[in-house]
């Protein structure tokens, strides 16, 4: 994979990568089971890569626990199988509302060394999805799924899904279990212009969406308001705070990381404002090279849209381990774009995913500086204190619909849902990130 970018984000702004304007936007490619007609439109990136979808079936009995060798009663999966090259995978099932009552594990064979990896756990991702009752939840046929896992260049795979509980033979796993193997394809040609981070007008007139200008893009633009009662500030934290504008960080646009705009839903969805920044990690390991980050993001994008049926990639922004910030869901870098990242609190929030796992290792300083700069810029643009709190109203999930929850303006995913995300070590770094963001 040729090198893509090696820039970092620190206290000072880095160069923003600006995309050229395009004449017409791309339409949406439907989920294979959605029955929706595709909107024919040219893609801004060449069609490369692909998805292999392999059905999972019964593996037999044996009475072992997850992690041993013999298949257990009621277990589904796939024996060692030769496949076409891929770099990212996940397990999906038909009904997005169905929980995965069990454990999913995979191991893969490196296409470079021919060696098999250790078994790796796939985390169920019911906490990463569109809010209940949102337009995305009601208008599309969504599939349930685990979080996508980046495994690097591979050509062999084995998977097992073990039902939970002692009576595994009687346990029910979700219907339509299948393994999705993603080849993210090649990086786009490096021919885009580069402009200073302060040159926002051209970048934002381009919509931050692979060359589609916001003011010329046809198609319905939807707005989703937060549920009643409206979110409101916590007066104890917001009183007597004088806010100044924070510098805009450099952002790698969608065209630069190779987003194929034909995969996403046409038009854009917005909320009122960014009141909360939710920090995530992708839990895909830290072994990727920073030059591979665009490939990782393309893989997540393909998995969210093609395998799970979402309207676009779920995160608003992504940050690699070198501190480079990438645009996520389309609609404009400076806009309050509705994402699908924190179930129950996607409204009036922004989801930022750090590529990698931070359950037992701290995020590098380049990453925490990027998170602070990005969060500080977005929150201060809305007149909010990065070190403050806000009373949020849940749309469902960890907190019942309508529950008022006081949250930090820079929160971890676990604050909005029962999950380990963004990992214990990164979560413990959030107070420092808030302090840095507030001092900018």
TINU-102509 format. One line per 8 residues: number of its first residue (from 1); their letters; for each residue x, y, z of C-alpha. Coordinates in steps of 0.001 Angstrom, whole numbers, plus 500000, padded with zeros to 6 digits. Layout:
N
NUM = a = X,Y,Z  ... .
END
This chain:
440
1 = xxxxxxxx = 500000,500000,500000  501616,503230,498989  502052,505932,501570  499069,508256,501901  499693,510890,504519  501939,511316,507501  500889,514682,508877  500015,515181,512521 .
9 = xxxxxxxx = 497842,517516,514516  499164,519350,517531  498401,522610,519255  498923,524450,515993  496800,523912,512868  498042,521608,510125  497370,521993,506440  493815,521238,505347 .
17 = xxxxxxxx = 493464,519006,502324  490938,520619,500015  488946,518836,497360  487800,520196,493998  484141,520967,493424  482068,518417,491514  479141,519071,489223  476682,516538,490611 .
25 = xxxxxxxx = 476382,514484,493789  476317,510740,494073  473216,508811,495006  472662,505998,497445  473410,502344,496904  470817,500258,498772  471540,497537,501279  471279,494211,499416 .
33 = xxxxxxxx = 468120,493267,501335  466471,496683,501408  464550,496464,498150  465245,500161,497555  466143,501347,494084  469641,502655,493587  470018,506268,492496  472208,506233,489447 .
41 = xxxxxxxx = 475026,508734,489778  478733,508882,489065  481061,507978,491889  483838,510376,492835  486224,507494,493494  486908,504496,491229  485148,501279,492162  487855,499196,493783 .
49 = xxxxxxxx = 487785,496557,496476  484647,494658,497372  482774,492579,499935  482664,488803,500290  479541,487743,502207  479749,484198,503605  476814,482527,505358  477553,480981,508759 .
57 = xxxxxxxx = 476171,477532,509547  476079,474988,512406  479458,473592,513428  478253,470641,515511  478531,469651,519192  481333,469177,521633  480615,471093,524815  483655,473378,524797 .
65 = xxxxxxxx = 483831,476963,525947  484771,479835,523618  488484,479781,522926  488956,475970,522857  489190,473840,519721  486135,471586,519456  482835,473148,518323  480185,473605,521003 .
73 = xxxxxxxx = 476539,472613,520816  474513,475274,519040  477609,476990,517659  477553,478618,514228  480530,479583,512169  482884,478782,509348  485796,476351,509290  489203,477372,507936 .
81 = xxxxxxxx = 488413,478781,504507  490507,480167,501655  489059,483458,500435  489942,486367,498178  492140,489058,499764  490528,491261,502429  491635,493519,505290  488566,494150,507476 .
89 = xxxxxxxx = 485735,491900,508634  482594,491726,510752  479649,489434,511469  476186,490717,510565  472622,489406,510893  469252,490251,509403  467432,492126,512188  469204,495183,513598 .
97 = xxxxxxxx = 467024,495072,516723  468088,491485,517539  470837,491141,520122  473775,488802,519615  473296,486569,522660  476668,484953,522428  480337,485453,521629  481786,485859,518149 .
105 = xxxxxxxx = 485449,485041,517527  487586,485060,514390  491095,484216,513315  492663,485075,510004  495577,484002,507825  498059,486643,506710  498444,486813,502946  502030,487983,503473 .
113 = xxxxxxxx = 503327,485337,505912  500762,482540,505581  500502,482377,509379  497225,482209,511276  496434,484784,513957  495183,484073,517451  491424,484055,518037  490071,487602,518349 .
121 = xxxxxxxx = 486783,488639,519915  484229,490608,517871  482271,493088,519976  478568,493444,519312  477807,496948,518048  474242,497661,519139  475718,500755,520815  476922,502089,517430 .
129 = xxxxxxxx = 473848,502671,515311  471158,505184,514335  468886,506442,517101  465540,504656,517569  462778,506401,515647  465183,508477,513553  464674,508785,509811  467665,506525,509234 .
137 = xxxxxxxx = 466240,503885,511563  462733,503986,510071  463374,504515,506353  466102,501925,505772  466385,498174,506273  469268,497937,508722  471247,494843,509640  472623,494048,513062 .
145 = xxxxxxxx = 476339,493534,513336  479516,493418,515339  482038,496199,515255  484252,495911,512157  487722,494534,512833  490816,495568,510855  493079,492519,510416  495441,493614,507644 .
153 = xxxxxxxx = 496050,491830,504350  494532,488340,504713  493386,485456,502503  492055,482908,504991  489473,483032,507770  487776,480963,510453  484849,482153,512594  482687,480811,515391 .
161 = xxxxxxxx = 479683,482268,517199  478985,480571,520542  475531,481005,522145  475608,482263,525722  474355,480324,528723  474663,476722,529837  471950,475290,527582  473672,476347,524367 .
169 = xxxxxxxx = 471891,473771,522225  468578,475513,522963  469897,479063,522698  468912,481150,519723  471336,483199,517702  470077,485935,515360  468830,484817,511956  470860,485394,508827 .
177 = xxxxxxxx = 474318,485259,510392  476992,485945,507803  480618,486962,507715  481483,490108,505768  485040,490301,504399  485962,493779,503179  488639,494682,500648  488900,498511,500925 .
185 = xxxxxxxx = 490564,498881,497538  493384,501192,496492  494072,504701,497732  492886,507540,495468  495359,509428,493300  497199,512102,495247  496288,515030,493017  494150,517246,495258 .
193 = xxxxxxxx = 495234,520765,496084  496537,521605,499520  495540,524812,501305  496228,526284,504743  493902,525271,507562  492557,528808,507733  491311,528698,504139  487865,527502,505204 .
201 = xxxxxxxx = 485720,529170,502567  486682,526965,499634  486870,523829,501747  483468,524329,503334  481831,525530,500116  482877,522110,498884  480771,520683,501666  483642,518574,502911 .
209 = xxxxxxxx = 481934,515807,500925  484137,514622,498095  483569,517588,495822  479822,518099,496313  479033,521751,497024  476373,522060,499723  474583,524931,498049  474334,523130,494693 .
217 = xxxxxxxx = 473659,519554,495774  470151,518423,494804  468156,516097,496998  466281,516555,500238  468198,517924,503191  466594,516656,506371  466753,518127,509845  466187,516032,512947 .
225 = xxxxxxxx = 465451,517915,516143  466350,516621,519581  463522,514947,521520  461414,516919,523990  462138,518288,526495  464941,520148,524758  468521,519697,525876  469702,522536,528098 .
233 = xxxxxxxx = 472964,523675,529685  473999,522846,533208  474064,526338,534782  476667,525277,537354  479229,524570,534646  478331,527166,531996  477877,530313,534090  480240,533268,533575 .
241 = xxxxxxxx = 482310,531524,530903  483704,533770,528186  484340,531715,525063  486715,532595,522269  486911,530931,518875  489271,527970,518664  491434,527417,515557  490101,525039,512938 .
249 = xxxxxxxx = 492283,521937,512616  493289,520444,509310  490902,517732,508107  491454,515085,505425  488332,515260,503273  486298,512302,502053  487677,512442,498519  491217,512307,499874 .
257 = xxxxxxxx = 490619,509087,501830  488734,507626,498884  485031,507694,499795  482840,506320,497005  479876,508690,497222  477564,506262,495419  477444,504124,498568  475810,506700,500824 .
265 = xxxxxxxx = 472252,508032,501013  471532,511056,498842  471130,514353,500689  472308,515130,504196  470814,514961,507699  471455,517648,510300  470669,518368,513937  470396,521748,515660 .
273 = xxxxxxxx = 473910,522014,517071  476878,520064,518408  476295,520067,522166  478320,516956,523016  481417,515374,521506  481489,511596,522044  484946,510025,521865  485199,506430,520573 .
281 = xxxxxxxx = 487839,503898,519651  487303,501469,516787  488687,498500,518775  490459,497231,515675  493998,497019,517012  496901,499453,516834  499071,497517,514392  498085,499480,511298 .
289 = xxxxxxxx = 500524,501920,509696  499362,505536,509512  499624,505284,505719  496958,502532,505969  494473,504719,507847  492539,505711,504674  492124,501999,503877  490832,501318,507390 .
297 = xxxxxxxx = 488311,504145,507036  487171,502958,503599  486660,499505,505087  484527,500875,507937  482577,503009,505438  481849,500012,503198  480869,497885,506205  478485,500515,507630 .
305 = xxxxxxxx = 476785,501270,504304  476957,498017,502320  476872,495402,505083  474687,497139,507690  472616,499405,505435  473365,502726,507148  472998,505953,505188  476730,506708,505550 .
313 = xxxxxxxx = 479689,505969,507792  478538,506345,511385  481256,508637,512775  481486,512356,512077  485278,512327,512283  488057,509775,512701  491592,510218,514061  494517,507909,513339 .
321 = xxxxxxxx = 497369,507161,515750  499529,509850,514114  496945,512487,515048  495582,513046,511534  491884,513979,511466  489582,512579,508761  486111,513730,507737  483478,511072,508414 .
329 = xxxxxxxx = 479764,511344,507634  479069,513686,504708  477282,517006,504967  479965,519561,505728  482854,519662,508148  481488,522797,509846  477878,521604,509983  476066,519708,512762 .
337 = xxxxxxxx = 475713,516470,510767  473572,513728,512307  475720,510621,512809  475201,507035,513984  477743,506498,516745  476161,506737,520213  472778,504988,520351  470303,507260,522115 .
345 = xxxxxxxx = 472409,510431,521840  473211,510871,518153  471039,513982,518077  472910,517255,518715  476248,515485,519095  479398,514599,517210  481132,511212,517212  484929,511063,516874 .
353 = xxxxxxxx = 486518,507616,516535  490175,506978,517275  491447,504192,515019  492727,501454,517286  492198,500020,520763  492828,501896,524008  491641,499537,526715  495153,498842,528033 .
361 = xxxxxxxx = 497304,501511,526348  497070,505301,526427  496355,507187,523238  499495,508998,521973  499845,512714,522677  499337,513438,518960  495925,511783,519230  494816,513564,522413 .
369 = xxxxxxxx = 495961,516910,520971  493937,516234,517810  490871,515322,519881  491266,518482,521972  491681,520747,518958  488804,519216,516996  486445,519170,519994  487411,522661,521096 .
377 = xxxxxxxx = 486848,524067,517622  483414,522465,517178  482127,523265,520671  483370,526854,520765  481819,527447,517336  478494,526577,519035  479267,528816,522020  479929,525920,524393 .
385 = xxxxxxxx = 482654,525408,526950  484771,522302,526177  485275,521811,529924  481581,522260,530751  478545,519998,530945  475113,519875,529348  471797,518289,530245  471055,515813,527475 .
393 = xxxxxxxx = 467780,513994,526733  468049,510319,525795  466289,508908,522745  466539,505396,524233  469172,502768,524939  471214,502858,528148  468863,505529,529453  465110,505257,528848 .
401 = xxxxxxxx = 463685,507608,526248  463133,511055,527714  465627,510610,530575  467586,513799,531293  471297,513069,531777  474006,515588,532675  477049,514881,530504  480431,516440,529947 .
409 = xxxxxxxx = 480543,518391,526705  483427,516068,525788  482260,512616,526857  483228,509030,526227  480958,506632,524373  480404,504735,527638  478753,507828,529118  475887,507379,526661 .
417 = xxxxxxxx = 475742,503579,526427  476780,500478,528387  480084,499779,526656  483822,499783,527300  484334,502263,524444  486520,504326,524115  488636,501986,526227  489535,502542,529862 .
425 = xxxxxxxx = 492877,504219,529187  491554,506711,526637  488521,507374,528834  490881,508272,531689  492584,510781,529376  489360,512712,528731  489797,515168,531665  493155,516219,530217 .
433 = xxxxxxxx = 491609,516511,526731  488855,518762,528131  491429,520942,529877  493524,521276,526725  490477,522053,524586  489295,524712,527038  492712,526377,527083  492891,526819,523309 .
END
